[in-house]
């Protein structure tokens, strides 16, 4: 009402525009300052969560809150500038109208008449929907049902198609409002279509917040699901073990089991895949420092290939796609290089490398050599290590005798007894067995914590959308008091 009054009494539009731009700037500045303060509180809340609820994600590392004045100023300034620009654009759309036009309540935003303006919303909905189906279908056709890019890309396109469909629906309701009988439901739909842009903005906010919450929750990792499958992150193994002292006996052979007085009946159906260990940096997500020379594990590739253990997300040579573990034996490299396989998370995030890159090592005789990454495992219990062929391991590290890491196969009905028998018999070697699913969940805790923080942001977005819905309803009621009064006078309760 105030801008209409000022224009009506002779104020030039330029002066009115400047007045309300300054008013909007004051409001935006207040909002920016409140937002900066809210950001500080949010950061402190996340740190509190990492120290309590999500402490497993940082492996008990102490965290300290630190805030820089420059970061706060940049964030607040960005919010103020964007808000001011939006206010300026909104005012510009109205400032060209006369006072008489502005006095016609809702004239500038309502769709009038049975023939609305041409809209591209239908085309956007159709194209986005088709693109979403094509994105997801392409990933499924490749057999990759864990493609995060396809998931979020297809989801975002589907979200866009849904919002565009809502715009089409509002336009369709507006175009047929005059010809439909007056019912309570019909009046409700006509009310939604009365302010289409306002209604659509609310739909978009609620839809985006809901999409983020559901999509993030769907990507949380739980190693207990399908943990017995060979293609899972546990490789289908029941336990992963570490020993303080090397074990030189073959725990799969009768002589090795007799040496430790292991009962064959108690270990019925149990098999062990042993690994030689050359100590190095922990390249898992639990190490907050950047790893330089990750721990090397030497294994017989046949033991893993015959089981079809784990899933490879990438291989350097496509000809090995059906037998990826064979790359450790047969991949052609330079004489001073050794082919190795690592977990994708370790390669990308801890080492900042990719498949095909090399890392520098020094062997047991002090001679330098390189380890070439020829394959990447998808979210496995072997995270933090690089796996090489056992023969190459003994050639480079002849002093590293025996086995110090073990993957244990055990029937589900006999797993607890197998663990108890092995732990008791090998307690002098310091053997500790951990359920493979529990070990993988320890690694997954880091990613799940990141997802939890994004889920909190999605919840805030959903709250914002809900508040926006309340504001829209309240504003509609205030603008339509005359209509509501007519409805009451006509007998509506």
N, C-alpha and C positions, 0 to 999 in steps of 0.2 A: 504493500500500500504506500509506503513512504516514497519509493522512486516514482510511482505514478503521481503522487501529490506534487513532488518537486518538478516533474515534467509539466504538470498541469498549470503550475503557478509561474512557469516561464524559465526555469533553470535549463540551460543548454545541455543536451545529452552528453557532451564531452565532460562537463563538470560533474554531472551525476555519475557517469561512468568512473571517473577518478575517485569520487567519494566512496563508492561501493567497492572499488578495487582496494583502496586502503583499508576498508573494513574487513574485506576478505583476507588481506595480508595479515592483519592483526589476529584474526581467528586462526589462520594457517600457522603463524608463529607460535601461538599458544599450543596448537596441536603438535607442532614439531618438537617443542620442548617437552611436552608430556610424553611423546613417543620416545624421545631419547632416554628419559627417566624410566619408561617402561622397558626399553631395551636393556638397560643396566640391571633392572630387577629380573628380567627373563634370563640374562646371562648368569646371574647369581643363582637363580633357581636351577638352571641346568647343571652348574657346578655342584650344587647341593645334591642333585640327583646322582651325579657321577660319584660322589663320595659316599652315598648311601644306597639308593635303590639299584643303581647301575655300576657299582664299584667293580664288578667282575670285568667290565669293559676296559678298564684302565690298569688292570692287574695290580691294584693296590697302590699305584703311583700317587704321590701327594700332588694336589692341584691347588693353585693359588690364583685368586681373582686379580686381574690386571685390566685397567681401563685407560685408554689414551684420550686426552682431550681432543686431539685432532680427529679421531674416529667419531666421537660423539658429535662434534661440530659438523663433520661431513654428512653424517646420517641425518641430523636435524635439518641442515640446509637443503639437502636433496628433497626431503619431505615437504619443506616449506615452498620450494620452487615449484615442484610438481603440483601441489595444491593450488598455488596462486595461478599457475597456467590454466588449470581446469576451471577455476572460478572466472578467470578472464574470458575463456571461451564460452562458458555458460552465459555470462553477462552480455557478451558480444552478440549472441543469438537473439537476445531480447531487446537490446538497446536500440535496434533499428525500428521498433514498432512504436506506434503512436500511443498516447495515453488511453485513447478510447479502446484500442485493440487489447491493451493490457488489462483493462477493466473487465473484459469479457473472460470470466473465469475459465481457465483451461483451454482457451482458444488456440494457444500456441502448441499444444501437445496432443490434443485429441485427434483421433481418426474420425473424420466425418464422412457421411455418404456411404452408399452401398458399394461404390467402386473405389477401393483404396489405391494408393500410388503403387507403382510397380516395385516389387521387392526382389532382391537376390537371395533372400533367406532360404527359399526352397532349393535353389541350386546349391547353395552352401551346404545345406543338410544332406542332399543327395550325394554330392561329390565327397564330402567328409565321411559319410557312412560307407561309401564304396571303398575309399582309401583306407579306412580303418579295417574293413574286412580283408582287403588285399594285404595289408601289413601283417596282420595276425596269421592269415592263411599262408603267407610266404614263409613265416617262421615255422609253422607247424609242418609245412611240406618238407622243410629241411630236417625235420625231426628234432628241432631245437625248441623244447617247451619251457626253457628257462632263459629266453632272450629278453633281457630287461629293456633294451632299447625298443624292441617290437612291442613289448607290453605297454610301456608308457607312451610310445608313439601312437599305437593303435588306440589306447585309452583316451589320449588327448584329442585325437580325431573324432572318436565316438562322442566325447563330451561336447566338442564343437558342433557335431551333427545334432545332438540333443538340444542344445541351446538354440540353434537355428530353427529346429522343428518347433520349439516353443514360440519363437517369433512368428512362424507361419500359422500356428494355432491361434495366437492372439489376433492376427490379421483376419483369419477366417471367421472368428467369432465376431469381430467388429463389422465385417462386411455383411453378415447375415443377422445382425442384431435386430434391425427394424422389421424383418419379416417373420420373426419367431414369436410365439405367444409369450406373454409375460408370466413367468413362474419364478419362484424364489431362487431355484438353481440357475435359471436363465439370467436373472438379474445379477447373480454373483459372477457369472462368466462375463457379462457385459461390463461389470465393474472392473474386472481384471484387464479387459481390453481397452478401457477408457484411457488409461495412461500406459500405453504399451511399452515405452522405453523404460519407464520406472519399474513396471512389473518384470520386464526382461532382465533388468539389472539385478533385481532381487533373486530371480531364478538363477542367474549366472553365478552370483556369490554363493548361494546355498549349494548349487551343483558342484562348483569347484572345490569347496570345502569338503563336501561328502566324498567326492572323487579322490581327493588327496588322502583322506583318512582310510578309505577302503583299499586303495591301491597300495599304500604303504604297508598296511596290515597284511595284505596278501603276499608281500615280498619278505616277510619275516621268515627266518630260517629255524627249522626244528629238526635236529639230526635224528631224533627218535622215530620220525616218520620214514618208513621203508629202509630202516638202517640195515636190514638183513640182505638187501639187494646189492649185488656186486657193482652196479652202476652208481650207487649212492656214495656220499662222501666218506663213509666208513669202509668202502670197498667190500662190504659184506662181512668184515671181520668183527668178532665179538669183543676183543680186547686189544689194546695197544700197551706194550710193556717197555720199561727201561730198566737196565741193570747197572749197578754202580761198578761192578767188575765185569770184564769180558768173559763170555761163555764160549769155550772152544768146541764143546760137544754138540753133536747134531741131535736136537730134541725130537726130531721126527723118526730117527732110527732107534732100533731096539738097544743098541749098545749105549747110545746117549741116554736113553731113559733108564737103563739099568745102572748107569754110573750115578745117577741122582736118586736111585731107588724109587722111580716113578711107577705107580700102579697102572698097568696097561688097561685094566678094566675101567678105572676112573677116568682115563684119558681117551676112552673110546670115541672115535669120530673127531678128535682134536688134531689140528695140524698147525705148525708154526712156520711163519715166513721170517727168517732172521735178517738183520741189517748190520753191516759193519758201520762204525761211526767215527768220523773225523771231526772233532769239535770245531765250532766256528760261531759266527754271530747268529742270534735268533732272528730269523727273517719273518716271523709271524706278526700278526696284527697286535699281539700283546706287547711287542717291543716298540716303544715310542721313539726310539732312535733309529737312524737309517743304518741298515745292515750293509757291510762291505763284502765280507766273505762268509756266506751262510754255511751252516753245518752240512757236511757231505755224508750221504748214506750210500753204502754199497750193497747191492742186492742182486740176486739171480733173476734176470728179467723173465725167465721162463716161469718162475713160481707165480708171478703176477699176471703174465699173459695167459697162462693156462686157466686161471680163474676168471679172466676178464675183469679184473679188479679196477675200480674207479672209472671215471669218465673224463676223457680229454676234451678240453674246450678248444684247443688249438694244437696243430702239429706243423712242423716246419716243412715236412715232405708229405704231400697228400697220398703218395703210394703206400704209406704206412698207416693210413687211416683205419684199416681193419685190424691191424696188429701193432698198435702204437708202442708197446713196451719193447718191441724188437728194435726200435731205434737206438736203444742203449748199446746194443751189440753191433748192429749192422749199418748205422748211419755213417756215411762217409765224411770224415773231417780231416783236418791237417794233423800231422803226426804229433804236434805239441798241443792238441786239443782233445777234450773228452766230451762226448754228448751227455747231456743231463736233462732231466725232467723236474719241473717244480710246480708248486701250486700257483694258480693264476694270480690270486690275491698277493702272494709273496713277491711274485715277479713284477707286478705292476705297481703296487703301493709301497712295499718295503724296499725293493731294489731299484725301482724306477727304470725297469728294463722291459723288453718285450721279447717274444720268441724270435730267435735268430741272433740275439746279442750274446756277448761273451763276458765272463768275469775272470779276473786274474787270481791265481792261486800259486802257492809254493808247495812242492811235494816234500816227502820225508827226507830227501837228500839235499834239500835247499835249492832245487832247480825250479824255475818258473814254468807254469803251464796255464792253459786257458780251459775254461769250462764253457761250452756252447749250449745255450738253451734251445732244445729241439722240440719241446712239447710242454704244454701247460695243463694241469689238472684242474677240474672245476670243483672248487670248495671241498677240499679233502682233509683228512686227518693228518696228512703228511705236510701240512702247511708249516712254513718256517725252515724247510730243508730243501736241498737239491739231491736228487737220486741219480746215481751213476751205476754203471755195470760193475759187478763184484770183481771181475777180472781186472778191469782198469783200476779199481780201487786198490787192490793188493799190489799192483805194479807200481803205483804212485806212492803208496803208504805201506811198505812191507812191515813196518814195526807195529802197525795197528792190527794186532791179532785178536781173533775171537769176534763175538757178536754182542752188541750192547743194546739193540733195539729189536722189538719183536711185534709182529702182528699175528694174533692167535685166532684161528678158526675153531669154533666150538658149537656143537648142536645147541639149539635154544633151550632144550630141556635139561641139558647137562652143563650149561655155561658156568653156573655158580660153583659147581663142584670142581670143574677144570681149573678155575681161577684159584680156588682154595688149595688144591693139590700142588699146582705149579709154584704158588707163592710160598707155601710151606717148605717144599723141597729145595727151592733155590734162594732161601732167605739169606744164606751165607754170601751169595753173590749180589745181594741187594736188589732183587727183582721186585718191581712194583707194577702191578697190572691195573689198568684203568679201563672201564667200559668204553669202547670206541665211540659210542654215541655221546657219552658224557664229555669225552675229550674234544669232539668236534663242536659240541654246544659251547664249550669254553671259548673256542675261536669265534663261533657265531655270535657270541654276546656282544662283540664290538660292533658288528654290522647292525644287529638288532637295536643297539643303543642309539646309533645314528638314526635308524628308522623311527625309534620312539620320539626323538627330538623333532623330527619332521611331522610326526603324528600330532605332537603338541601344537605345532604351527598350524596344521590343518584344523585342529579343534578351535584354535583362535579364529581362523578364517570362518569356520562354521558359526561361531558365536557372533562374529561380525555380520554375517549374512542374516542371522536370526534377528539381530538388533536392527538391521536395515529393513527387514520385513515389518517389524513393529513400527518403525518410523514411517514406512510407506502407508501402512494401514491408518495410522494416526493422521497423517497428512491428508489422505483421501477423505477421512471422516470430516476433518476441518473444512476441506474445500467443498464438501457436498452436504453441508448442514441443511441447505434449502431442500435438496432432494429428500433427505431423510425426514425432514419435517412434513413434506408432502405425503410420504409413505405412511407416517404415523397418522396424519389427518385422514388418509384413505382407509384406515382400519388395520394396517399391518401392526403386529405386536412389536 
